[in-house]
Amino acid sequence: MTDIKVIIPAFNEADSIAHVINELPKMVSEVIVVNNNSTDDTVINAEAAGATVLTETRKGYGYACLKGLDYVASKSKQPNIIVFIDGDYSDYPEELVKVVAPILENDIDFVVGARNKNLREEGSMTPQQVFGNWLATFLMKLFFGANFTDLGPFRAIKYEKLKELDMEDKTYGWTVEMQLKVLKKKMTYTEVPVRYKRRIGVSKVSGTVKGSIFAGIKILGWIFKYSIK
């Protein structure tokens, strides 16, 4: 039986986290919420919804994801697939079935849930997010011949392949680092279209000018770092 674990980085997602956990399909064996310095009831609500809750005090999306992976690695039984999804309820958790399908059915290594324009709720992505995704995927196509159209955080990967990537980014570059390393290691990948809606609460990255700038710098930095290797 396929063992699927979900990692959810969470910073002040008290109003949304239970929705995300409760709507994940039953095929998931464990939901791991990584509390990243929340000051609200994120931890209480996540635990009440049945998640395993970890705490990472160093702020950063990558730090939270790495904490979740350290926990998974510490267990005697390893999963087959790791799924990442945000805790803001902007994705549709039940679509995890679609996101993991290419791995289960076609032995694909890595899958990105692509937030296609025709499936996005109006206003669910800021103009800077849309432009940043376009620029990053355009550069990946230019430098690496990649077919990615999105840096969507809703993604699935075989656990053994994820370990090979040796992920290291601590903050905003986590998603693009993963995609670039998949390309560099010539792993198989695909995208599946997923719906996307306005998040609950305010984005900690795209919702601020500072966050958008730093995210953009991180993403472009990873792309150019790999393009000259």
Order of alpha helices (4+ residues) and beta strands (2+ residues): beta-alpha-beta-alpha-beta-alpha-beta-alpha-beta-alpha-beta-alpha-alpha-beta-alpha
